[in-house]
Each structure stands twice: as C-alpha cells, then as structure tokens.
Amino acid sequence: MKKLVVRIEKLDHFGRGIAKVNNIPIFVENSLIGEEVEILITKEKKNYMEGVVIDYIKKSPLRVKSNCPYYDKCGGCDLLHLSYIEQLKYKENKVKEIIKKFSGLECINNIVSSKQFNYRNKITLQVKNGIGYFQKKSNDIINIDNCLLVDNKINEIINKLKKIDVSDVKKIVVRVTNLESMVVFYGKINLKIDLDVDTIIINDKVFKGNGYIREEINDFKFIISPTSFFQVNNIGMINIYNKVLEYVDGGNVLDLYCGTGTIGIYVSKKANKVLGIELNKEAIKDALINKKLNNINNIDFISGDVGTILSENNFKADIIIVDPPRAGLDNKSIDNIIKIKPKKIVYVSCDPVTLARDLNILKEKYDVIEITPFDMFGNTYHVECVCLLKLR
C-alpha cells in the first residue's frame, strides 16, 4: 500500500481531515487542520482516497492527548483529539456551512454545550470472546472496562457483566436513568442470570422487574421500555426541550415522531391541546402511560405512519413540532404539514444535511427565523439543531 506525506487543509463533516494530492481529496481520520502527517492509503477510488496516520510530522497546537485507551481502535468517538471548546466551534461551523450551502440560510445561533463525558444513558455491547464495542470498520470486538462517554452507572454494570457467564449472549443493551437500570440480553440464553439491576429482559421476555425503567426530568415522570426511543443525553435533552418550549405560546400543538411523548408532555403546560403521532407502537404505549403518570389531560397519542395519519386526521394545529429520524421528513409529511398551515413549525433535527434539504421546501411558505445547534454527543461529529419557522 502507498505512503504519502500530506498537509491537512480542513475538516469534513465527519470530523476527518482533508488533504489534497493532484487535486484529489484524501480523507484522514484523527488529523487536524495544519498538521503535516505521513499516511498510509487504505482506499483509493477515482475521485477520492482514504488514509490512516502513520506519523505526525507536525502537530496542531489544538491537538489534545486522548485519555481513552481504546480511541485508536474503537469507532465510538471521532473528535477526542480535539478540546471540547474546539469541538463546539467545529460543530457550530459545520452547521453554518451545511445550512448555507444547501439552503442558502445564515440564521444560525451559537451552539449550546452539554457534557463532554459520562453523558450516555444507553449503550449496546457486543459479545464475542469478551464484552465491548465493534472495532472501527470491523466486526472484531474491543473489550471495554470503562467507557468515557457513558454514565458511570453503566460502567459499573459492565464490570458486573464481566463476572457472569455470557457465552450464549450475542448482544447486551444497557439503559440507566436517574432512578433505575435495565439490561436486555439477546441470544440463545437458558441460564439464570443474577445481576444487581432493576430490570432484566432476555430477548422479549421480562426476567426481572417491570419490563421498563422510570425516569424523572424537571418534575416530569416517564417510563422507558426496551425498544422505545428516549434521548441518550439528559442534559442535552433538557436544553433542546427548553428551546422548543420557548416557541410554544398556546394553541393546538401537533407533535410528530413523538416517541414516548416526552416533547409533547414537556410543552403541554403552555398548549391548549397536544396530539402526538409515532410509528412505534411500544413507544405509544409508553406515551399513554406517561400521560397518566403526569396527570395531563390535554394530550393524546396515535400510533401509525405520520404521513398517512396527517392525511386522515382533522386536528387543527397552530404549532407543529417535528423530531424525525436522521432521514428527515418524507415528501408526504411535508405536503401535509404545508396543507395544515400551522403558524409555526419547530423542527428538531439530528442531521443538518436533511434539515437543510427540508428547509429548502418549507421556506417557500415559511420564514426560517433561527436555527440553534445543540451538542448532544460530545467527542463525536454529530450535532442536533432546533429550527423555528413562521408562516409567511
């Protein structure tokens, strides 16, 4: 394989350094702007190449030493070699570049920070000759004793798991809240598992506990089932939900892709009525329980495809909140949102590229007032956004 010495000119949207040789871009992980590095070319295509660093000839003054022993192998972090302040600058600039390039907009606020470490309340562990994460671009397992990204309660559970027989287990999902903990085992398991957690589920059967765990966020109570979506960073979630709450000022609210109903419940105190729609039936079951737990009478939930339900439902919304998956909004949903003509759209996005794509369509009828980036996943290239649109 070919070796080259290159200078890193910029970072791409995945946190990789970009160098150019004969005007062909080379993407290099774990490299920073201004660094001169010797690389080994690992992939060579007609229009681009990929390489890994063999030696740092000249290092950036912004580079920091990673305190994770797995960083050079694990695929969980992308930016651990960059200080947290510089990570935030990178993410804010990334949002500005993407939104301007793909939708021509420049109304980006400063990024809202979160925790750099110990923020994740959920992880998936792979089991194969040990317990850990997949190695980067591989199905090999890296044994993990302590992950810097996860809640310390999860690290304690990892060490407990290492003391029991998991030879028949393929995958383990661990979730924790401020109140409780849950472990879900997947595989051909006939063993009696003794583990000091609140809920144990083996495949789809409850072995210990209620089959869910409880959480309390800013005086709201929630239950979380094994397959239900719940934000993995509580501080980041509160930051985002508070921003959404700023934009709710009465009227009827439609909460699309509502999951377990967290956003709808959070804003219900400032709304007349709230209707949440979500495809995942288990999440809707949780949402209905969460409604009762919080004694909220002005909210309802429907399970089904968002685009289809919007076509059939006559709910008159003054504000529509959307929190779609990474793929963004489908055309059917956008068409129906525009037909409903809400005064405001609050778009919560986990991918600025699909956000920009959708804003290009929505801005024909709506003014994009502001976009606020939020850091939810420290040490990774991911960034969330909350966008406010108003009917023109």
TORLO-769746 format. One record per residue: x, y negated, z negated of N, C-alpha, C in turn; residue in one letter. Coordinates in steps of 0.2 Angstrom, whole numbers, padded with zeros to 4 digits, always signed. Layout:
XYZXYZXYZa/...
This chain:
+0004+0006+0000+0000+0000+0000+0004-0006+0000m/+0002-0012+0003+0005-0018+0004+0006-0022-0002k/+0012-0025-0003+0013-0030-0009+0014-0037-0006k/+0011-0042-0009+0012-0049-0007+0013-0054-0013l/+0016-0059-0012+0016-0064-0017+0012-0070-0014v/+0007-0072-0018+0002-0077-0016+0001-0082-0022v/-0002-0088-0020-0004-0093-0024-0012-0094-0025r/-0015-0094-0031-0022-0094-0031-0024-0101-0031i/-0029-0102-0026-0031-0108-0024-0038-0110-0028e/-0042-0105-0029-0049-0107-0033-0051-0100-0036k/-0057-0101-0039-0060-0095-0042-0067-0094-0038l/-0069-0088-0037-0075-0087-0033-0080-0086-0039d/-0087-0085-0036-0092-0085-0041-0093-0078-0045h/-0088-0074-0044-0087-0068-0049-0081-0068-0053f/-0078-0074-0054-0073-0075-0058-0066-0073-0055g/-0066-0071-0049-0060-0069-0046-0056-0074-0043r/-0049-0074-0043-0045-0079-0040-0045-0078-0032g/-0045-0083-0029-0044-0083-0021-0038-0086-0019i/-0034-0082-0015-0028-0084-0011-0029-0083-0004a/-0025-0086+0000-0026-0085+0007-0020-0083+0011k/-0020-0079+0015-0014-0077+0019-0016-0077+0027v/-0013-0081+0031-0016-0081+0038-0023-0083+0038n/-0025-0087+0033-0032-0090+0033-0037-0084+0031n/-0035-0078+0029-0039-0073+0027-0039-0073+0019i/-0045-0073+0016-0046-0074+0009-0044-0067+0006p/-0040-0068+0000-0039-0062-0004-0042-0063-0011i/-0046-0058-0013-0049-0059-0020-0045-0055-0025f/-0043-0059-0030-0038-0056-0035-0041-0057-0042v/-0043-0051-0046-0046-0051-0052-0040-0053-0057e/-0042-0056-0063-0038-0058-0068-0032-0063-0066n/-0035-0068-0062-0030-0073-0060-0033-0080-0060s/-0029-0085-0061-0032-0092-0062-0029-0097-0057l/-0032-0102-0056-0030-0107-0051-0023-0110-0052i/-0019-0110-0047-0012-0112-0048-0007-0107-0050g/-0010-0101-0051-0005-0096-0053-0002-0093-0047e/+0005-0091-0047+0008-0088-0042+0009-0080-0044e/+0007-0076-0040+0006-0069-0043+0009-0064-0037v/+0012-0059-0039+0013-0053-0035+0008-0048-0035e/+0005-0047-0029-0001-0042-0029+0000-0036-0025i/-0004-0031-0027-0005-0025-0023-0011-0025-0019l/-0011-0025-0013-0018-0025-0009-0021-0018-0010i/-0027-0018-0013-0031-0012-0014-0037-0011-0009t/-0038-0016-0005-0044-0016+0000-0042-0021+0006k/-0042-0018+0012-0041-0023+0017-0046-0022+0023e/-0050-0027+0024-0055-0027+0029-0053-0033+0034k/-0057-0033+0039-0056-0038+0045-0056-0045+0042k/-0061-0047+0038-0062-0054+0036-0060-0055+0029n/-0058-0050+0025-0055-0052+0018-0051-0046+0015y/-0048-0047+0010-0044-0042+0006-0045-0043-0001m/-0044-0037-0005-0044-0037-0012-0037-0035-0015e/-0035-0038-0020-0028-0036-0023-0029-0036-0031g/-0024-0032-0034-0023-0032-0041-0016-0035-0042v/-0015-0039-0048-0009-0042-0050-0004-0037-0053v/+0002-0037-0050+0007-0033-0052+0012-0037-0057i/+0013-0043-0055+0017-0048-0059+0015-0055-0059d/+0015-0058-0064+0013-0066-0064+0020-0069-0064y/+0021-0072-0058+0027-0076-0057+0027-0083-0060i/+0021-0086-0059+0020-0092-0063+0012-0092-0066k/+0012-0093-0072+0005-0093-0076+0002-0100-0076k/-0004-0100-0076-0008-0106-0078-0008-0108-0085s/-0007-0114-0086-0007-0116-0093-0014-0115-0097p/-0019-0114-0093-0026-0112-0095-0027-0105-0097l/-0022-0101-0096-0022-0093-0097-0021-0092-0105r/-0026-0088-0107-0025-0086-0115-0024-0079-0115v/-0021-0076-0120-0020-0069-0121-0026-0066-0123k/-0028-0061-0120-0034-0057-0122-0032-0053-0128s/-0037-0053-0133-0036-0049-0139-0040-0042-0139n/-0042-0040-0133-0046-0034-0132-0041-0029-0129c/-0040-0023-0132-0036-0018-0129-0038-0014-0123p/-0045-0015-0121-0047-0012-0115-0048-0017-0109y/-0046-0023-0110-0048-0028-0105-0045-0026-0098y/-0039-0023-0098-0036-0022-0091-0040-0016-0087d/-0044-0012-0091-0047-0006-0088-0054-0007-0088k/-0057-0010-0093-0065-0010-0094-0068-0015-0089c/-0074-0014-0086-0077-0019-0082-0082-0023-0085g/-0082-0023-0092-0087-0027-0096-0086-0035-0096g/-0080-0037-0096-0078-0044-0096-0074-0046-0089c/-0075-0052-0087-0072-0055-0081-0067-0061-0083d/-0068-0064-0089-0065-0071-0090-0062-0071-0097l/-0060-0065-0099-0057-0065-0106-0050-0068-0106l/-0047-0069-0100-0041-0073-0100-0041-0080-0099h/-0047-0083-0100-0049-0090-0100-0052-0092-0106l/-0050-0098-0109-0053-0100-0115-0060-0101-0115s/-0064-0101-0120-0071-0102-0120-0073-0109-0117y/-0070-0114-0119-0071-0120-0116-0070-0120-0108i/-0065-0117-0106-0064-0117-0099-0069-0112-0095e/-0071-0107-0099-0076-0103-0096-0083-0107-0095q/-0084-0111-0100-0091-0115-0099-0090-0120-0093l/-0084-0123-0092-0083-0128-0087-0084-0124-0080k/-0081-0118-0080-0081-0114-0074-0088-0112-0072y/-0092-0110-0077-0099-0108-0076-0104-0114-0074k/-0102-0120-0077-0106-0126-0075-0105-0128-0068e/-0098-0128-0066-0096-0130-0059-0099-0125-0054n/-0099-0119-0056-0102-0113-0052-0109-0115-0050k/-0113-0116-0055-0120-0118-0054-0120-0124-0049v/-0117-0129-0051-0117-0135-0047-0115-0134-0039k/-0110-0130-0038-0108-0128-0031-0113-0124-0028e/-0116-0119-0031-0121-0115-0028-0127-0118-0026i/-0130-0122-0031-0136-0126-0030-0135-0131-0025i/-0130-0135-0025-0129-0140-0019-0128-0136-0012k/-0124-0131-0012-0123-0128-0006-0129-0125-0003k/-0133-0121-0007-0139-0118-0004-0146-0121-0005f/-0146-0127-0008-0152-0130-0009-0151-0138-0008s/-0145-0140-0008-0144-0147-0007-0146-0152-0013g/-0147-0148-0019-0148-0152-0025-0142-0153-0030l/-0143-0159-0034-0137-0161-0038-0139-0162-0045e/-0145-0160-0047-0148-0162-0053-0146-0157-0059c/-0140-0156-0060-0138-0151-0065-0136-0154-0071i/-0138-0152-0077-0136-0154-0083-0130-0151-0086n/-0127-0153-0091-0122-0150-0095-0124-0143-0097n/-0119-0138-0097-0121-0131-0099-0122-0131-0107i/-0126-0127-0109-0127-0126-0116-0123-0119-0118v/-0119-0120-0123-0115-0115-0125-0118-0110-0130s/-0115-0104-0131-0118-0099-0136-0112-0097-0140s/-0112-0090-0142-0106-0087-0145-0102-0084-0140k/-0095-0084-0141-0091-0081-0136-0091-0073-0138q/-0091-0071-0144-0090-0064-0146-0096-0062-0150f/-0097-0055-0151-0101-0052-0155-0109-0054-0154n/-0110-0056-0148-0117-0058-0147-0122-0053-0144y/-0120-0047-0141-0124-0042-0138-0128-0038-0143r/-0134-0038-0142-0138-0034-0147-0140-0027-0144n/-0137-0026-0138-0139-0019-0134-0133-0017-0130k/-0131-0011-0130-0126-0008-0126-0128-0001-0123i/-0125+0001-0118-0126+0008-0115-0119+0011-0116t/-0118+0016-0119-0112+0020-0120-0112+0026-0115l/-0107+0028-0112-0107+0034-0108-0103+0039-0112q/-0105+0045-0111-0102+0051-0115-0099+0056-0110v/-0092+0057-0111-0089+0062-0107-0082+0062-0110k/-0080+0067-0113-0074+0068-0117-0073+0062-0121n/-0078+0060-0124-0077+0054-0129-0083+0049-0128g/-0083+0043-0131-0089+0039-0131-0086+0032-0129i/-0089+0029-0124-0086+0022-0122-0090+0019-0115g/-0086+0015-0112-0089+0012-0106-0085+0015-0099y/-0089+0014-0094-0086+0016-0087-0080+0012-0086f/-0074+0015-0084-0069+0011-0081-0071+0007-0075q/-0067+0001-0074-0069-0003-0069-0068+0000-0062k/-0074+0000-0058-0074+0003-0051-0072+0011-0052k/-0075+0014-0057-0074+0021-0058-0079+0024-0062s/-0079+0031-0062-0084+0035-0066-0080+0038-0072n/-0074+0036-0073-0070+0038-0079-0072+0034-0085d/-0071+0037-0091-0074+0034-0097-0068+0031-0101i/-0069+0025-0103-0064+0022-0108-0067+0023-0115i/-0063+0026-0119-0065+0027-0126-0065+0020-0130n/-0071+0019-0133-0071+0012-0136-0072+0013-0144i/-0068+0010-0148-0069+0010-0155-0072+0003-0158d/-0071-0002-0154-0073-0009-0156-0074-0013-0150n/-0080-0015-0149-0081-0020-0143-0082-0027-0145c/-0078-0032-0143-0078-0039-0145-0085-0042-0143l/-0088-0039-0138-0094-0043-0136-0100-0041-0140l/-0100-0035-0144-0106-0033-0147-0107-0035-0154v/-0113-0035-0157-0115-0036-0164-0111-0031-0168d/-0108-0034-0173-0104-0029-0177-0108-0023-0180n/-0114-0024-0180-0118-0018-0182-0118-0012-0177k/-0117-0014-0171-0116-0009-0165-0109-0006-0166i/-0104-0010-0167-0098-0007-0168-0098-0002-0174n/-0101-0003-0179-0102+0002-0185-0105+0008-0183e/-0110+0007-0178-0114+0013-0176-0110+0017-0171i/-0106+0014-0167-0101+0018-0163-0096+0022-0167i/-0094+0020-0172-0089+0024-0176-0093+0029-0180n/-0099+0028-0181-0104+0034-0184-0105+0039-0179k/-0106+0037-0173-0107+0042-0167-0101+0046-0166l/-0095+0043-0167-0089+0047-0166-0088+0053-0171k/-0092+0053-0176-0091+0058-0181-0096+0063-0180k/-0101+0063-0175-0106+0068-0174-0105+0072-0168i/-0107+0077-0167-0107+0081-0160-0111+0079-0155d/-0108+0075-0150-0112+0073-0144-0110+0076-0138v/-0108+0082-0138-0106+0086-0132-0111+0087-0127s/-0117+0087-0129-0123+0088-0124-0126+0082-0122d/-0123+0076-0124-0126+0070-0123-0123+0067-0117v/-0127+0064-0112-0124+0060-0106-0123+0053-0107k/-0128+0050-0111-0128+0043-0112-0132+0041-0118k/-0129+0035-0121-0132+0033-0128-0134+0026-0127i/-0140+0024-0129-0141+0016-0129-0142+0014-0136v/-0139+0009-0138-0139+0007-0145-0142+0000-0145v/-0147-0002-0149-0150-0008-0150-0150-0010-0157r/-0149-0016-0159-0149-0019-0165-0153-0025-0165v/-0156-0027-0171-0159-0033-0172-0157-0036-0179t/-0160-0042-0181-0158-0044-0187-0160-0040-0193n/-0165-0035-0191-0169-0031-0196-0167-0024-0196l/-0166-0021-0190-0166-0014-0189-0161-0012-0183e/-0161-0005-0183-0156-0002-0177-0160+0004-0174s/-0158+0005-0168-0161+0010-0164-0155+0013-0160m/-0155+0020-0159-0151+0024-0155-0155+0029-0151v/-0154+0028-0144-0158+0033-0139-0152+0037-0136v/-0153+0044-0137-0149+0049-0134-0152+0051-0127f/-0148+0052-0122-0151+0055-0116-0146+0061-0114y/-0150+0067-0113-0146+0073-0111-0150+0079-0113g/-0147+0085-0113-0150+0091-0115-0148+0093-0122k/-0152+0090-0127-0150+0090-0134-0155+0094-0138i/-0152+0099-0141-0156+0103-0146-0153+0102-0153n/-0148+0098-0154-0145+0098-0161-0150+0093-0165l/-0149+0094-0171-0152+0090-0176-0147+0084-0178k/-0149+0078-0176-0144+0073-0176-0145+0069-0183i/-0140+0068-0187-0141+0065-0193-0137+0058-0193d/-0140+0053-0192-0137+0046-0191-0141+0041-0195l/-0137+0037-0198-0140+0032-0203-0142+0025-0199d/-0148+0026-0195-0151+0021-0192-0158+0021-0193v/-0162+0016-0191-0169+0016-0192-0173+0020-0187d/-0171+0020-0181-0175+0024-0176-0170+0028-0172t/-0172+0034-0171-0168+0039-0166-0173+0042-0161i/-0171+0041-0155-0175+0044-0149-0171+0048-0145i/-0173+0054-0144-0170+0059-0140-0174+0060-0133i/-0171+0057-0128-0174+0057-0121-0181+0052-0122n/-0187+0055-0122-0193+0051-0123-0196+0053-0129d/-0193+0057-0134-0197+0059-0140-0194+0056-0146k/-0198+0053-0150-0196+0050-0157-0194+0055-0162v/-0187+0055-0164-0184+0060-0168-0184+0057-0175f/-0184+0050-0176-0184+0047-0182-0186+0040-0182k/-0190+0038-0186-0193+0031-0186-0199+0030-0182g/-0201+0024-0180-0207+0022-0177-0207+0022-0170n/-0201+0023-0167-0201+0023-0159-0199+0016-0157g/-0199+0011-0161-0197+0004-0159-0193+0001-0165y/-0190-0005-0164-0187-0009-0169-0190-0015-0170i/-0190-0019-0175-0193-0025-0177-0188-0031-0176r/-0190-0037-0174-0186-0042-0174-0189-0049-0176e/-0186-0053-0179-0189-0060-0181-0185-0065-0178e/-0188-0070-0174-0184-0075-0171-0188-0082-0172i/-0185-0086-0176-0189-0093-0178-0196-0092-0180n/-0197-0087-0185-0203-0086-0188-0208-0082-0184d/-0206-0080-0178-0210-0076-0173-0208-0068-0175f/-0212-0064-0174-0211-0057-0175-0212-0053-0169k/-0207-0048-0168-0208-0044-0161-0206-0037-0163f/-0209-0033-0159-0206-0026-0159-0203-0025-0152i/-0198-0020-0152-0195-0019-0146-0194-0011-0145i/-0197-0009-0140-0197-0001-0138-0191+0000-0134s/-0189+0007-0133-0183+0008-0130-0182+0006-0123p/-0187+0005-0119-0187+0003-0112-0189-0004-0111t/-0191-0007-0116-0194-0014-0115-0188-0019-0114s/-0189-0024-0110-0184-0029-0109-0184-0034-0115f/-0178-0036-0118-0178-0041-0123-0171-0044-0122f/-0170-0050-0123-0164-0054-0121-0158-0051-0126q/-0152-0050-0123-0147-0047-0127-0143-0051-0131v/-0144-0058-0131-0141-0063-0135-0146-0067-0138n/-0147-0066-0145-0152-0070-0148-0151-0078-0148n/-0145-0080-0149-0143-0087-0149-0145-0090-0143i/-0142-0087-0137-0144-0089-0130-0151-0089-0129g/-0155-0084-0131-0162-0084-0130-0165-0090-0133m/-0164-0091-0140-0167-0097-0143-0165-0103-0139i/-0159-0104-0137-0158-0110-0133-0162-0111-0127n/-0163-0105-0123-0167-0106-0117-0174-0107-0119i/-0177-0103-0124-0184-0104-0125-0185-0111-0128y/-0181-0114-0132-0182-0121-0134-0182-0126-0128n/-0178-0124-0123-0178-0129-0117-0185-0128-0113k/-0187-0122-0113-0194-0120-0110-0199-0124-0114v/-0199-0123-0120-0204-0126-0125-0205-0134-0124l/-0199-0137-0122-0199-0144-0121-0204-0146-0115e/-0204-0142-0110-0208-0143-0104-0216-0142-0105y/-0218-0138-0110-0225-0136-0111-0228-0142-0116v/-0233-0145-0113-0237-0150-0116-0244-0150-0116d/-0247-0144-0118-0254-0142-0117-0256-0139-0111g/-0262-0138-0110-0265-0135-0104-0264-0127-0104g/-0266-0124-0098-0265-0117-0097-0258-0115-0095n/-0255-0110-0097-0249-0108-0095-0249-0100-0093v/-0246-0100-0087-0245-0093-0084-0238-0091-0085l/-0237-0085-0088-0230-0083-0090-0229-0076-0085d/-0225-0077-0080-0224-0072-0075-0218-0068-0077l/-0218-0062-0076-0212-0057-0078-0211-0058-0085y/-0216-0057-0089-0216-0059-0096-0213-0054-0101c/-0211-0048-0099-0208-0043-0103-0212-0042-0109g/-0209-0042-0115-0213-0041-0121-0217-0047-0124t/-0218-0052-0120-0222-0058-0121-0218-0063-0125g/-0211-0063-0126-0208-0067-0130-0208-0075-0128t/-0208-0076-0122-0208-0083-0120-0215-0086-0121i/-0220-0082-0119-0227-0084-0119-0229-0085-0126g/-0227-0081-0131-0228-0081-0138-0225-0088-0141i/-0219-0089-0139-0215-0094-0141-0218-0101-0139y/-0221-0101-0133-0224-0108-0131-0231-0109-0133v/-0234-0103-0135-0242-0103-0136-0244-0109-0141s/-0240-0111-0146-0242-0116-0150-0243-0123-0147k/-0240-0124-0141-0241-0130-0138-0245-0129-0131k/-0249-0124-0131-0253-0122-0125-0260-0121-0127a/-0264-0122-0122-0272-0121-0123-0273-0114-0123n/-0271-0111-0117-0271-0103-0116-0265-0101-0112k/-0263-0095-0114-0257-0092-0110-0259-0085-0108v/-0257-0084-0101-0258-0077-0098-0251-0074-0096l/-0249-0069-0099-0243-0066-0097-0244-0060-0092g/-0240-0059-0087-0240-0054-0082-0233-0050-0082i/-0234-0043-0082-0227-0040-0082-0229-0033-0079e/-0224-0030-0075-0225-0024-0071-0224-0018-0076l/-0219-0019-0081-0218-0013-0086-0223-0012-0091n/-0227-0006-0090-0232-0005-0095-0230-0005-0102k/-0224-0002-0103-0222-0001-0110-0221-0008-0113e/-0218-0013-0109-0217-0020-0111-0224-0023-0113a/-0229-0022-0109-0235-0025-0110-0238-0022-0117i/-0237-0016-0118-0240-0013-0125-0236-0016-0130k/-0230-0017-0130-0226-0021-0135-0229-0028-0135d/-0230-0032-0130-0233-0038-0130-0239-0039-0133a/-0244-0034-0132-0250-0034-0136-0250-0033-0143l/-0245-0029-0145-0243-0028-0152-0240-0035-0155i/-0236-0038-0151-0233-0044-0154-0238-0050-0154n/-0243-0050-0150-0248-0055-0151-0252-0054-0158k/-0253-0048-0159-0256-0046-0166-0252-0048-0172k/-0245-0046-0171-0241-0047-0177-0240-0055-0178l/-0241-0059-0173-0240-0066-0174-0247-0070-0175n/-0252-0066-0175-0259-0069-0176-0261-0074-0171n/-0259-0073-0165-0260-0078-0159-0266-0076-0155i/-0271-0080-0155-0277-0079-0152-0278-0082-0145n/-0273-0086-0143-0274-0090-0136-0270-0087-0131n/-0268-0080-0131-0263-0077-0127-0266-0070-0125i/-0265-0069-0118-0267-0062-0116-0262-0059-0111d/-0262-0053-0110-0257-0050-0106-0260-0045-0101f/-0257-0045-0095-0259-0040-0090-0253-0036-0087i/-0254-0030-0086-0249-0026-0083-0250-0025-0076s/-0245-0026-0072-0246-0025-0064-0241-0029-0060g/-0241-0028-0054-0236-0032-0049-0238-0039-0050d/-0234-0044-0051-0235-0051-0051-0239-0054-0045v/-0236-0052-0039-0239-0055-0033-0246-0052-0032g/-0247-0046-0033-0254-0043-0032-0259-0046-0037t/-0257-0047-0044-0262-0050-0049-0263-0057-0047i/-0258-0061-0045-0259-0068-0044-0264-0069-0038l/-0264-0064-0033-0269-0064-0028-0276-0063-0030s/-0277-0059-0036-0283-0057-0038-0286-0060-0044e/-0282-0064-0048-0284-0067-0054-0285-0074-0053n/-0291-0077-0056-0293-0084-0055-0290-0088-0061n/-0285-0086-0065-0283-0090-0070-0280-0097-0068f/-0283-0102-0070-0281-0109-0068-0275-0112-0072k/-0269-0112-0069-0263-0113-0073-0261-0120-0072a/-0260-0124-0077-0257-0131-0077-0249-0130-0077d/-0246-0125-0080-0239-0124-0080-0238-0116-0079i/-0233-0115-0074-0231-0108-0073-0224-0107-0075i/-0223-0102-0079-0216-0100-0081-0214-0094-0078i/-0209-0094-0074-0206-0088-0071-0200-0086-0074v/-0199-0080-0075-0192-0077-0078-0191-0070-0074d/-0190-0071-0067-0189-0065-0063-0183-0061-0064p/-0182-0055-0061-0176-0051-0061-0171-0055-0057p/-0165-0052-0056-0160-0055-0053-0161-0057-0045r/-0166-0052-0043-0168-0053-0036-0172-0060-0034a/-0174-0063-0040-0178-0069-0039-0185-0067-0037g/-0189-0072-0035-0196-0072-0033-0197-0069-0026l/-0202-0064-0025-0203-0062-0019-0208-0067-0015d/-0208-0067-0009-0212-0071-0005-0220-0072-0007n/-0222-0066-0008-0229-0066-0010-0231-0070-0017k/-0226-0069-0021-0227-0073-0028-0226-0080-0027s/-0221-0082-0023-0220-0089-0021-0226-0092-0018i/-0229-0088-0013-0235-0091-0009-0241-0092-0014d/-0242-0087-0019-0247-0088-0023-0246-0093-0028n/-0240-0094-0031-0239-0100-0035-0240-0106-0032i/-0238-0107-0025-0240-0113-0022-0247-0114-0021i/-0251-0109-0020-0258-0109-0019-0262-0112-0026k/-0259-0109-0031-0262-0111-0038-0261-0118-0039i/-0255-0121-0037-0254-0128-0038-0253-0130-0045k/-0249-0127-0049-0248-0130-0056-0245-0136-0056p/-0246-0140-0061-0242-0147-0061-0235-0146-0062k/-0233-0141-0066-0226-0139-0067-0224-0132-0066k/-0218-0131-0064-0216-0124-0064-0209-0124-0068i/-0209-0119-0072-0202-0119-0076-0199-0112-0074v/-0194-0113-0071-0190-0107-0068-0184-0105-0072y/-0185-0099-0076-0179-0096-0079-0176-0091-0075v/-0169-0092-0073-0166-0088-0068-0159-0085-0071s/-0158-0079-0069-0152-0076-0071-0147-0075-0065c/-0149-0079-0060-0144-0079-0054-0145-0085-0050d/-0140-0090-0050-0141-0096-0047-0142-0096-0039p/-0139-0090-0036-0140-0090-0029-0147-0089-0027v/-0151-0084-0031-0158-0083-0029-0162-0089-0031t/-0160-0092-0037-0163-0098-0039-0163-0103-0033l/-0157-0105-0031-0156-0109-0025-0161-0108-0019a/-0161-0101-0018-0165-0099-0012-0172-0100-0013r/-0175-0099-0019-0182-0100-0021-0183-0107-0021d/-0179-0111-0024-0180-0119-0024-0181-0122-0017l/-0177-0119-0012-0177-0121-0005-0185-0121-0003n/-0188-0116-0005-0195-0115-0003-0200-0120-0007i/-0199-0119-0014-0203-0123-0018-0202-0131-0018l/-0197-0133-0016-0196-0140-0015-0199-0144-0010k/-0203-0140-0005-0207-0143+0000-0213-0146-0003e/-0215-0143-0009-0221-0145-0013-0220-0148-0020k/-0214-0147-0022-0212-0149-0029-0205-0153-0029y/-0205-0157-0034-0199-0161-0035-0195-0157-0040d/-0189-0156-0039-0184-0152-0044-0181-0157-0048v/-0184-0157-0055-0182-0163-0059-0175-0162-0062i/-0174-0156-0065-0167-0154-0068-0166-0147-0068e/-0160-0145-0069-0158-0138-0069-0152-0138-0075i/-0154-0134-0080-0149-0134-0086-0146-0127-0086t/-0139-0126-0085-0136-0120-0086-0135-0118-0093p/-0136-0111-0095-0135-0108-0102-0130-0103-0101f/-0126-0102-0106-0121-0097-0107-0124-0091-0111d/-0126-0086-0108-0129-0080-0112-0124-0074-0112m/-0119-0074-0108-0114-0068-0108-0107-0071-0108f/-0105-0073-0114-0098-0075-0114-0093-0070-0112g/-0088-0073-0108-0082-0069-0106-0084-0065-0099n/-0090-0066-0097-0092-0064-0090-0093-0070-0085t/-0094-0068-0079-0096-0073-0074-0103-0075-0074y/-0107-0071-0078-0114-0073-0077-0116-0079-0081h/-0122-0082-0078-0124-0089-0081-0132-0089-0079v/-0135-0091-0084-0143-0092-0084-0144-0099-0083e/-0150-0101-0080-0152-0108-0079-0160-0108-0081c/-0162-0114-0083-0169-0116-0084-0170-0122-0079v/-0175-0122-0075-0176-0127-0070-0183-0130-0071c/-0184-0136-0071-0191-0139-0071-0192-0142-0064l/-0198-0140-0062-0201-0143-0055-0208-0146-0057l/-0209-0152-0053-0216-0155-0054-0219-0156-0048k/-0226-0155-0047-0230-0155-0041-0229-0162-0039l/-0228-0163-0032-0227-0169-0029-0234-0173-0028r/
